Amino acid sequence: MNNRPSNTYRQENQPLTKSDHRSQHVTPGRKDLYLTATRRVIDAHFLHCRTAEGGHYLVHKESLFAFPLHIEDVVGIIKKMAADMSGIDLPRGTISSVIDILRVEQPANCTIGYGRSIRVPGGTLYLQCVEGVIQFPPKQRFYAWVNNFPDIAFLQTRRAEPLDITPIHNVEKADVMRLFEFSNLPKEQALLIITWLISVWMPGIQKTLLELVGGRRSGKSWAQDLIKQLVDPSSENLTYDIPTTVSDTQHLARLNQVISLDQVESLNDKVQKYLPRLLQGTTIKCLKQRARDDVHLRVSCPVILNGLTSVVTLTELAESTLTVELPEILQPTLIQMPPMELNVIRTALLSILGDVHAELDTLSVSIENRIPSAIHHFCRIGCLVARSLGYEVEVFLDQLNANRQYRHDMELARDPTALSIHKYVMDSEGDSIEIPVGQLLSELKVYKPDWVSENDLPQNPQSMGAALLSLKPLMQTHGIQIDKNPKIGGIHKVKLTKIPQQLKAFKEPESFSRFTSDISAV
């Protein structure tokens, strides 16, 4: 017979621990008090809303900030509000219990935007600011300050600070040009930069990467910090930790509406392959950690970065990139922009945004046909920005074409094979050259740039043939048509044809000259 005491006997006769004593003092009345206080805070300050995608949020009634219905996101906020209202320190477990109850209740329907702006069905655009919400009606050139919209909310990024726009009278749209008085940004590319600023506040469109390049005394970081303050002020306007993985990049998108990278020396292929998806629009988790009810949002996140020279090397990302070169500052003339000046420029941007939003679908077919498909949205906005500021559309298109030519020059300068082909064709006579691929490879060794070795060129006819195929679009932009002829007698030949209107002597961009000088020094 087993005489060992049962588990029930052991539990009944076991001495009480300190935790047991503490739990005896938490009476049912105390628990009810905590639950009631938690519910009172939520009902007084928040609305429980659900989006069309099924995500649950608490929306603050005054600010219209939206918080995913997760304990990690709301516990600190609710605890502080309860302490301010009733002097009660709410336990985390009580808040979690109330959140579980909310999940099964019927929420209100709501449209939630990620960042500072949102466009609702019907075309109305809303922009969140400190003083309230600014409404841009569809197809109308004005905007108005409104308050308390229960059917919209803004899911703020983690580092976001309020967008402080105080209404100012007598501000002209042309006052946006003050930006160039407080920075070293080139005025000859002003329409491109202003277009990029406007596009940040327009949700649901493909964004672009703005790349500022220049020497160490060109004020790149200064200009970038100023741009970030204008459209997306945050606790850290410049990020020094450059992402190396897709997860790192998504984490930055959760922290900022605009990803702002400072002093970038290189971007690896993983990040460059992912950035076009982030610019165009992709789905990311609101929470980095695993959660029981993950919230996914579709975001299109603009990017701005700076460096000595362009770090964008992949063609897909390059097609969505604006590279702006800043000249060297000979005398330190930059001064801190006063808050009032920031407010003036933001107010001017609002007027331009109203014009763009009203006429976004009014471009003529002739202009549409001249817009590059990779930055279609950017170009549409840019043409309307030009009109809003009193310029002809051609002025914007000229700035865009000059910028893209600079981009193509950078791509040619950094590819030793492409640069060698260009020099070889420029040095040849006649309108075209037909030559065996192997012989072309031997000829190019004479024309290679000084900063590369022969090992940087293709090493055999097969790799040379593959290089010619990949370089065909780039060489065509620089006036050389590449055609591979059928194999005859076991030999592959290639035909290089000059395009007179486009073929011209190549001058290396200044920013790339700095890069090659650094390589030579090493």
Phi and psi in degrees as a GROMACS rama.xvg file:
@    title "Ramachandran Plot"
@    xaxis  label "Phi"
@    yaxis  label "Psi"
@TYPE xy
-87.8564  113.746  ASN-2
-96.5813  7.71222  ASN-3
-68.8238  141.268  ARG-4
-65.6686  146.548  PRO-5
-73.2099  165.696  SER-6
-63.271  -34.4212  ASN-7
-64.3419  -42.1032  THR-8
-62.8364  -42.6805  TYR-9
-63.7436  -41.3666  ARG-10
-66.7396  -37.7097  GLN-11
-71.8435  -31.0214  GLU-12
-102.939  3.95675  ASN-13
-76.003  136.355  GLN-14
-64.9374  149.029  PRO-15
-72.5302  139.294  LEU-16
-88.9023  173.824  THR-17
-63.1634  -37.3706  LYS-18
-65.9792  -35.0388  SER-19
-64.2028  -40.8926  ASP-20
-62.5471  -41.1746  HIS-21
-65.1517  -40.0136  ARG-22
-67.2201  -29.3873  SER-23
-66.6963  -25.4934  GLN-24
-81.8555  -15.4171  HIS-25
-84.9047  88.6318  VAL-26
-74.5911  159.536  THR-27
-53.8485  -33.9396  PRO-28
-63.5475  -38.577  GLY-29
-66.2115  -41.7427  ARG-30
-63.4505  -42.5084  LYS-31
-63.1485  -36.5602  ASP-32
-61.6241  -44.4876  LEU-33
-63.1896  -45.3616  TYR-34
-61.9856  -43.5631  LEU-35
-64.8772  -42.6991  THR-36
-64.0065  -41.4993  ALA-37
-61.9593  -45.6527  THR-38
-66.7503  -34.9583  ARG-39
-65.0742  -41.319  ARG-40
-62.8704  -45.9108  VAL-41
-65.4234  -45.5444  ILE-42
-67.2307  -31.2848  ASP-43
-76.2126  -33.2102  ALA-44
-115.29  -16.2027  HIS-45
-130.275  158.485  PHE-46
-115.632  137.094  LEU-47
-87.5911  116.418  HIS-48
-126.068  158.434  CYS-49
-134.158  138.436  ARG-50
-87.3749  170.788  THR-51
-62.6749  -26.9026  ALA-52
-78.5702  -6.50524  GLU-53
98.5715  2.4187  GLY-54
-77.3243  139.442  GLY-55
-100.903  137.932  HIS-56
-141.096  155.01  TYR-57
-101.76  123.97  LEU-58
-108.339  121.26  VAL-59
-69.5244  127.633  HIS-60
-65.5776  -33.279  LYS-61
-86.1985  -49.6172  GLU-62
-86.9362  -17.2476  SER-63
64.7077  19.1913  LEU-64
-69.6488  138.766  PHE-65
-109.738  137.38  ALA-66
-125.041  125.994  PHE-67
-54.6412  141.132  PRO-68
-76.7183  68.7513  LEU-69
-127.789  145.042  HIS-70
-59.4498  -35.3578  ILE-71
-64.7611  -31.161  GLU-72
-87.76  -28.998  ASP-73
-112.347  -12.9804  VAL-74
-60.8687  -45.71  VAL-75
-63.9726  -40.0414  GLY-76
-66.098  -46.531  ILE-77
-68.2394  -39.9651  ILE-78
-60.3806  -42.4429  LYS-79
-66.9202  -43.1952  LYS-80
-64.1459  -39.4328  MET-81
-65.2565  -39.6978  ALA-82
-64.8629  -38.8419  ALA-83
-70.6575  -36.5276  ASP-84
-79.2615  -45.6572  MET-85
-127.258  -3.6508  SER-86
70.4208  22.1718  GLY-87
-102.169  135.332  ILE-88
-94.6528  97.7838  ASP-89
-73.0775  134.01  LEU-90
-69.7661  147.617  PRO-91
-58.8324  -40.4209  ARG-92
-61.303  -36.1683  GLY-93
-66.4974  -43.9433  THR-94
-62.0324  -40.4079  ILE-95
-62.4252  -39.0663  SER-96
-64.6424  -41.6829  SER-97
-65.9146  -37.4031  VAL-98
-62.7924  -40.0161  ILE-99
-62.0732  -37.6404  ASP-100
-66.8418  -41.5759  ILE-101
-61.0402  -34.928  LEU-102
-60.608  -30.1703  ARG-103
-95.6053  -4.29994  VAL-104
-84.8283  161.844  GLU-105
-80.3514  112.992  GLN-106
-87.1782  168.029  PRO-107
-81.5896  151.207  ALA-108
-81.082  144.044  ASN-109
-153.193  146.493  CYS-110
-101.937  121.997  THR-111
-118.71  128.717  ILE-112
-104.545  148.596  GLY-113
-94.5624  109.505  TYR-114
115.078  -141.516  GLY-115
-103.764  -7.9355  ARG-116
-137.134  157.54  SER-117
-153.078  140.869  ILE-118
-115.453  126.763  ARG-119
-98.2218  162.755  VAL-120
-55.2099  132.901  PRO-121
108.756  -18.8256  GLY-122
100.413  -3.52597  GLY-123
-71.7587  135.916  THR-124
-108.219  136.485  LEU-125
-122.929  138.941  TYR-126
-126.755  127.003  LEU-127
-89.4344  131.562  GLN-128
-136.282  174.88  CYS-129
-62.215  -43.5141  VAL-130
-77.8094  -4.6298  GLU-131
143.209  -155.494  GLY-132
-112.811  133.453  VAL-133
-97.9757  130.408  ILE-134
-108.365  129.567  GLN-135
-113.663  101.496  PHE-136
-64.7221  152.86  PRO-137
-68.4599  139.903  PRO-138
60.0617  26.0488  LYS-139
-132.803  144.891  GLN-140
-89.7713  5.98287  ARG-141
-112.044  167.083  PHE-142
-134.423  159.432  TYR-143
-141.516  150.934  ALA-144
-87.4821  129.488  TRP-145
-132.012  167.072  VAL-146
-139.305  153.106  ASN-147
55.6615  76.4911  ASN-148
-109.445  101.92  PHE-149
-70.8207  -14.1707  PRO-150
-98.3569  3.68789  ASP-151
-132.169  155.999  ILE-152
-158.827  166.713  ALA-153
-126.881  119.742  PHE-154
-85.7097  104.317  LEU-155
-77.0556  143.353  GLN-156
-70.9655  160.066  THR-157
-64.6739  -33.4669  ARG-158
-97.4493  2.16642  ARG-159
-64.4031  139.512  ALA-160
-113.372  157.591  GLU-161
-58.3715  142.213  PRO-162
-85.6376  101.763  LEU-163
-89.3068  99.7934  ASP-164
-121.682  106.226  ILE-165
-93.291  127.341  THR-166
-55.9079  127.936  PRO-167
-126.385  134.425  ILE-168
-87.4348  159.169  HIS-169
65.4059  27.1445  ASN-170
-94.2633  126.462  VAL-171
-95.0435  156.594  GLU-172
-60.6969  -34.8192  LYS-173
-65.694  -14.3517  ALA-174
-65.9858  -13.0647  ASP-175
-62.6295  -22.3439  VAL-176
-69.6273  -10.1654  MET-177
-61.8909  -23.4273  ARG-178
-53.4075  -36.3883  LEU-179
-82.8793  -10.0486  PHE-180
-82.969  -23.6865  GLU-181
-106.201  12.1629  PHE-182
-147.529  173.103  SER-183
-98.854  17.7177  ASN-184
-66  134.864  LEU-185
-71.6618  127.918  PRO-186
-67.0465  -24.5547  LYS-187
-69.4084  -8.7475  GLU-188
-120.891  26.6525  GLN-189
-60.7665  -42.7481  ALA-190
-64.3048  -35.0138  LEU-191
-65.3131  -43.5307  LEU-192
-69.1379  -42.2291  ILE-193
-64.304  -38.9308  ILE-194
-61.2894  -41.1032  THR-195
-62.0851  -41.4635  TRP-196
-62.209  -45.4247  LEU-197
-63.6502  -39.668  ILE-198
-64.5816  -26.5416  SER-199
-61.3657  -36.5536  VAL-200
-88.6029  4.46294  TRP-201
-107.156  106.865  MET-202
-75.9305  158.27  PRO-203
77.0978  13.411  GLY-204
-121.188  158.781  ILE-205
-68.9729  131.501  GLN-206
-95.3502  173.567  LYS-207
-127.581  161.405  THR-208
-97.8754  125.719  LEU-209
-103.194  118.946  LEU-210
-115.903  117.316  GLU-211
-99.1208  122.081  LEU-212
-124.048  152.55  VAL-213
165.218  173.932  GLY-214
-71.0459  -178.441  GLY-215
-72.8087  -9.79251  ARG-216
-120.731  41.5914  ARG-217
-112.043  -2.39184  SER-218
73.3897  31.6234  GLY-219
-64.1394  -51.4722  LYS-220
-63.9559  -37.529  SER-221
-59.7719  -50.4459  TRP-222
-63.0515  -41.205  ALA-223
-65.7049  -42.3589  GLN-224
-60.9302  -39.509  ASP-225
-66.3785  -43.6797  LEU-226
-61.7148  -44.2744  ILE-227
-63.9873  -41.0958  LYS-228
-59.981  -37.1734  GLN-229
-64.1306  -46.3517  LEU-230
-109.894  -21.5635  VAL-231
-151.269  66.1212  ASP-232
-62.5714  139.905  PRO-233
-149.347  174.648  SER-234
-66.665  -22.6977  SER-235
-137.343  99.8657  GLU-236
-74.342  -21.6486  ASN-237
-123.545  133.071  LEU-238
-109.032  126.286  THR-239
-97.6219  -18.0373  TYR-240
-85.0633  100.692  ASP-241
-75.2777  129.514  ILE-242
-66.529  144.717  PRO-243
-120.907  -7.77151  THR-244
-134.532  166.713  THR-245
-62.726  -39.9164  VAL-246
-61.3139  -41.7342  SER-247
-60.4674  -42.3327  ASP-248
-67.4612  -41.6561  THR-249
-64.0567  -36.6817  GLN-250
-62.2259  -40.2883  HIS-251
-65.0172  -35.3581  LEU-252
-67.34  -29.4576  ALA-253
-72.9205  -27.2185  ARG-254
-84.6142  -32.9878  LEU-255
-138.858  144.701  ASN-256
-69.772  -35.5013  GLN-257
-111.749  120.419  VAL-258
-78.0327  123.308  ILE-259
-125.611  106.531  SER-260
-107.578  130.235  LEU-261
-107.546  138.484  ASP-262
53.9545  59.2518  GLN-263
-86.9133  123.612  VAL-264
-93.6387  -28.9856  GLU-265
-164.884  155.573  SER-266
-125.226  128.009  LEU-267
-74.3182  167.816  ASN-268
-63.3568  -33.6466  ASP-269
-59.7414  -47.4235  LYS-270
-68.1984  -41.6748  VAL-271
-65.6148  -32.9502  GLN-272
-73.3434  -28.7074  LYS-273
-84.7147  -32.2546  TYR-274
-57.2859  -39.6381  LEU-275
-58.4664  -35.5981  PRO-276
-65.4324  -41.242  ARG-277
-68.4061  -36.502  LEU-278
-68.3422  -41.5849  LEU-279
-75.9355  -33.6922  GLN-280
129.63  120.947  GLY-281
-146.651  169.673  THR-282
-100.051  130.317  THR-283
-131.317  159.406  ILE-284
-78.6483  141.7  LYS-285
-70.3937  -30.7813  CYS-286
-111.185  134.73  LEU-287
-74.1818  -38.0361  LYS-288
-78.6046  163.115  GLN-289
-69.1895  137.708  ARG-290
-135.739  156.865  ALA-291
-65.8128  -34.3599  ARG-292
-128.05  72.6007  ASP-293
-57.3126  138.718  ASP-294
-105.603  122.62  VAL-295
-110.597  135.75  HIS-296
-129.456  146.824  LEU-297
-90.4011  123.1  ARG-298
-127.98  147.296  VAL-299
-121.403  112.662  SER-300
-111.897  115.539  CYS-301
-69.6269  156.26  PRO-302
-131.7  139.232  VAL-303
-133.435  137.294  ILE-304
-148.231  165.636  LEU-305
-140.072  156.918  ASN-306
-172.811  176.17  GLY-307
-65.1277  -37.7658  LEU-308
-145.282  172.342  THR-309
-63.9359  134.999  SER-310
-106.53  0.917901  VAL-311
-85.8211  114.915  VAL-312
-116.415  -21.7016  THR-313
-84.842  136.437  LEU-314
-60.7175  -42.7997  THR-315
-60.8304  -42.3882  GLU-316
-72.3557  -36.837  LEU-317
-61.0221  -33.91  ALA-318
-67.4496  -20.3083  GLU-319
-108.304  22.7633  SER-320
-118.642  137.089  THR-321
-107.19  119.037  LEU-322
-106.508  116.342  THR-323
-113.736  122.353  VAL-324
-94.9844  128.45  GLU-325
-97.6881  133.104  LEU-326
-73.3338  163.386  PRO-327
-70.4796  140.882  GLU-328
-88.4988  114.784  ILE-329
-77.4196  -33.6344  LEU-330
-130.586  140.17  GLN-331
-71.4944  89.04  PRO-332
-106.435  -6.74449  THR-333
-72.7629  135.879  LEU-334
-126.266  158.126  ILE-335
-63.4526  132.217  GLN-336
-74.8142  124.895  MET-337
-63.6252  150.845  PRO-338
-55.1525  -35.304  PRO-339
-62.8774  -37.6924  MET-340
-67.0039  -39.6587  GLU-341
-56.7463  -43.7986  LEU-342
-65.1131  -38.4695  ASN-343
-63.3848  -45.661  VAL-344
-66.3022  -41.5835  ILE-345
-62.2022  -40.1056  ARG-346
-64.1744  -39.8501  THR-347
-64.2474  -39.8158  ALA-348
-62.0703  -36.2357  LEU-349
-61.1494  -43.1484  LEU-350
-63.928  -40.4696  SER-351
-66.824  -41.1838  ILE-352
-59.6461  -39.3778  LEU-353
-61.0877  -42.2318  GLY-354
-64.4532  -44.8102  ASP-355
-64.6703  -45.5555  VAL-356
-62.1719  -35.0338  HIS-357
-72.7643  -28.2853  ALA-358
-119.932  20.3485  GLU-359
-61.9675  -22.5046  LEU-360
-107.769  23.2511  ASP-361
-112.37  8.69175  THR-362
-69.0604  145.289  LEU-363
-74.9099  159.35  SER-364
-62.9214  -36.4248  VAL-365
-62.5513  -37.2161  SER-366
-74.2518  -40.339  ILE-367
-55.902  -38.8874  GLU-368
-69.4845  -14.7868  ASN-369
-101.414  5.25164  ARG-370
-94.7878  127.142  ILE-371
-62.9622  135.739  PRO-372
-65.2099  -31.9408  SER-373
-66.596  -27.8968  ALA-374
-126.434  44.1395  ILE-375
-59.7895  -49.2384  HIS-376
-62.8053  -42.7863  HIS-377
-59.3627  -43.4329  PHE-378
-67.9754  -39.503  CYS-379
-59.5895  -46.7336  ARG-380
-62.5382  -42.0438  ILE-381
-62.0323  -40.6127  GLY-382
-62.2584  -38.637  CYS-383
-74.7428  -32.3784  LEU-384
-61.4639  -43.2367  VAL-385
-59.7168  -46.1169  ALA-386
-61.4693  -43.5619  ARG-387
-60.7856  -34.3221  SER-388
-90.8408  4.59897  LEU-389
87.5729  14.7146  GLY-390
-98.7253  157.996  TYR-391
-72.1713  149.736  GLU-392
-58.3984  -31.0438  VAL-393
-60.2824  -30.2376  GLU-394
-64.3329  -43.9499  VAL-395
-63.7577  -45.7179  PHE-396
-63.8614  -35.3968  LEU-397
-65.175  -43.6309  ASP-398
-62.6786  -39.566  GLN-399
-65.6602  -45.1546  LEU-400
-63.9393  -40.0153  ASN-401
-64.2276  -38.3702  ALA-402
-67.1043  -42.2357  ASN-403
-69.0069  -33.5413  ARG-404
-65.007  -40.0755  GLN-405
-60.2884  -41.3233  TYR-406
-62.0086  -44.7062  ARG-407
-65.7528  -36.7998  HIS-408
-63.5055  -39.0575  ASP-409
-63.0117  -42.1228  MET-410
-64.7137  -40.2351  GLU-411
-67.5515  -41.345  LEU-412
-64.9383  -33.7434  ALA-413
-88.1575  -7.57844  ARG-414
-105.164  106.364  ASP-415
-62.3627  -33.8557  PRO-416
-66.9003  -46.5229  THR-417
-62.8809  -42.7866  ALA-418
-65.3899  -37.5288  LEU-419
-66.2792  -41.523  SER-420
-61.7759  -42.7795  ILE-421
-61.7826  -46.2008  HIS-422
-64.1323  -39.5966  LYS-423
-63.7231  -44.7959  TYR-424
-69.3106  -40.2081  VAL-425
-62.2822  -30.8264  MET-426
-86.6178  -8.79657  ASP-427
-91.8919  160.102  SER-428
-99.257  160.439  GLU-429
87.3081  170.515  GLY-430
-86.4162  -17.4735  ASP-431
-153.616  161.155  SER-432
-132.082  127.653  ILE-433
-115.825  119.713  GLU-434
-148.688  143.066  ILE-435
-59.6768  144.837  PRO-436
-59.5796  -41.7284  VAL-437
-63.959  -40.2748  GLY-438
-67.7635  -37.8358  GLN-439
-60.2325  -40.1727  LEU-440
-60.7788  -40.2186  LEU-441
-67.2996  -39.507  SER-442
-64.3139  -38.1323  GLU-443
-66.2917  -23.6723  LEU-444
-62.9113  -26.2112  LYS-445
-74.6158  -27.2918  VAL-446
-103.342  6.17684  TYR-447
-65.0997  149.672  LYS-448
-62.7999  153.964  PRO-449
-66.5364  -24.8595  ASP-450
-86.8317  3.92885  TRP-451
-123.697  161.604  VAL-452
-101.841  171.325  SER-453
-63.6693  -24.2456  GLU-454
-68.7078  -16.8403  ASN-455
-80.9319  -10.1356  ASP-456
-92.6692  161.28  LEU-457
-54.893  145.432  PRO-458
-100.096  -8.79187  GLN-459
-154.033  165.588  ASN-460
-58.3121  -34.4162  PRO-461
-64.1036  -48.6665  GLN-462
-68.3184  -30.5205  SER-463
-66.2554  -40.0933  MET-464
-62.1761  -41.1224  GLY-465
-65.2746  -38.7972  ALA-466
-64.6557  -41.4639  ALA-467
-61.5019  -38.9762  LEU-468
-65.0299  -44.3882  LEU-469
-72.2017  -27.2352  SER-470
-88.152  -2.7046  LEU-471
-56.6357  -48.2329  LYS-472
-63.2166  -42.7514  PRO-473
-63.4584  -44.9051  LEU-474
-66.2513  -30.745  MET-475
-67.7908  -36.4142  GLN-476
-65.0026  -21.9022  THR-477
-104.413  17.216  HIS-478
88.9484  21.7147  GLY-479
-130.269  119.388  ILE-480
-92.5378  125.456  GLN-481
-105.33  125.713  ILE-482
-133.837  127.048  ASP-483
-91.5628  125.01  LYS-484
-85.1101  157.453  ASN-485
-58.1127  152.583  PRO-486
-69.0777  125.693  LYS-487
-125.57  123.106  ILE-488
61.5083  31.8304  GLY-489
79.4438  8.27801  GLY-490
-121.697  129.397  ILE-491
-86.0791  132.86  HIS-492
-116.992  153.22  LYS-493
-125.922  143.848  VAL-494
-112.592  123.096  LYS-495
-109.087  113.404  LEU-496
-111.146  132.136  THR-497
-77.6997  138.65  LYS-498
-108.257  99.0258  ILE-499
-55.6001  -38.365  PRO-500
-66.3593  -24.7698  GLN-501
-110.213  -22.1545  GLN-502
-78.531  123.173  LEU-503
-151.888  163.697  LYS-504
-59.959  139.625  ALA-505
-97.9742  130.718  PHE-506
-114.796  125.908  LYS-507
-65.2167  132.089  GLU-508
-58.8877  147.239  PRO-509
-60.7895  -40.3002  GLU-510
-65.3735  -32.5751  SER-511
-75.7114  -28.6451  PHE-512
-61.7108  -36.8115  SER-513
-64.6779  -37.584  ARG-514
-65.6674  -46.5089  PHE-515
-68.7513  -30.9847  THR-516
-64.5683  -39.4908  SER-517
-64.6667  -39.1974  ASP-518
-65.2014  -44.3202  ILE-519
-62.2956  -37.7619  SER-520
-64.7402  -37.0701  ALA-521
